[in-house]
Amino acid sequence: MQWHELGIALCRLDEAKQWWLGDWWAFGEHKYGDRKAILESDDWTGPSFGTCANAASVCRAFETSRRRELLSFSHHQILASRRLKPELVDELLDWCEAPLKNGEKRPRSVRELTLQINRRLNRDVFEQIVRDLDKKILQRCKELSKAKANEFKGEIIKRLSNLLHDSQRAGDELRPVDLEMAVEKMINNTLGVAGDLVNLYEFINPIRHWRARSAKQLEEIVAAVPIQLAADDLLACRLVIGELQVFITKLEARINDGADSPHLHVVS
């Protein structure tokens, strides 16, 4: 065996190990009780709990018959982390494999797959945004004339289309959550909001980013937090959580009561 062929074989073995690990972990889910305690015991020298759990989540998402041998575990992991319809997942896997069927030596990369996922989802999100835009604008300001509301709607759609076009040209596709946040910011900049309501919108945006993170990313963030920072701010975080819970309860009551949105005025 040639040296470079051996390297390829080793890479394939590493890919296979991740599938083996995930299948092993998923198999023990209902049979061996507290698996986390086993991994945290002193005699365990294997992968961490997070590594095993993440691998198992990919294996559960892809039964053996749906796994593509020509694509990496990372390709499947990216798709498993998104809430996509199975038919779209299979279509994207076919898209990644297409270069190989056309005589090329490599499939489309994980980065290309991520951009393509965002592009496909952004198309759906954009169409939904356009459908909901009239309602969003009127919720923010009920005193707008129909002509003025249509003017704002047209301007927002134009700016949003340009944003999508520019991101595609730059090869840095926006995530759907970024697209939604961009629309909220455009509306906020068009329709005047004041005081704490502005603060609320600014506070919600990073929360939406946070929700989009995978379990692996959150684990890495926790590991990276300096000990002193964690010790100093843990109490503050807990207090904020308590206050937010009260705020959430009041918001839920308002939504359930069908109360009108806060009055906003149009910025001239």
Phi, psi and omega in degrees: 000133179289158183301313183291329177293323176297319177299317178298317180297320179295320178298318179295324178296319179297320177299314181297324181300324180292321175294317179300316181298313181297317179295321178298314182294316180295324180298323183276002187303316185252013186240334191236028171060228186280086181291330181298321179296325179295317182289336180268000179287160184295333184270003178270126180238012182270200182296159180288168178301316181298319179297316180294315182296319179294318179296320180294324180296325177290317181295322178293326181288332183235105173295161186307321183291341182261355181281138182259114184295333183276353179250155183284165173300325181296325175302313181292324181296318178301315182290324180293333183280350180255150176270083184244152177292143183306322181293327177289322178300313180296323178296319179290324175296318176299319180298320179293325182279343187309316180302325180295324180286343178263013175095358179279163186271342184232147174283176174294145187284170176297322178297317177298321178297315179300316179296321181291321177300311180298321180296317180292317180291322180298326178299315179292319181296318180301315180296321179292320179300315180298320179294326185266356190295319178303313181296316181300315183294316182290331176295325182281329181209104184282348184270000180292140172286160181298321180297317181292320179298318178295324177297314178298317181299313180299320180293319181293317179298319179297314181294323180292320177298318179296322179297316178296316181298315181295321181292323179292319179297325181279353182070023181233074188299134176292147171280153178305323179294326177293324179295315179297319180294323179298321179294316179300319180293321178297317180294317180297324179285337180273319180254129186292133170231154187229158169059227187293338179295322175299315180300322180296314179299318180293330181284324183291324184304309178294333176295321177296321175299316182301316181297334183281351184281150178277166178300324180294319180295318179297321179297320179292323179296313180301318181294332184273345182294125177301142183302316182297320178297316180298317182294319182289323190258354182300315180296317179299319179297318180295322178295318179296320179299318179297316180293322178295325180297320176296316180298317180297318179300318180291322177296318179300319179296320180294317179295315181295330179280349180070031182292154179291154175292156178303145180288130177236153179248152181283134177282127181280000000 
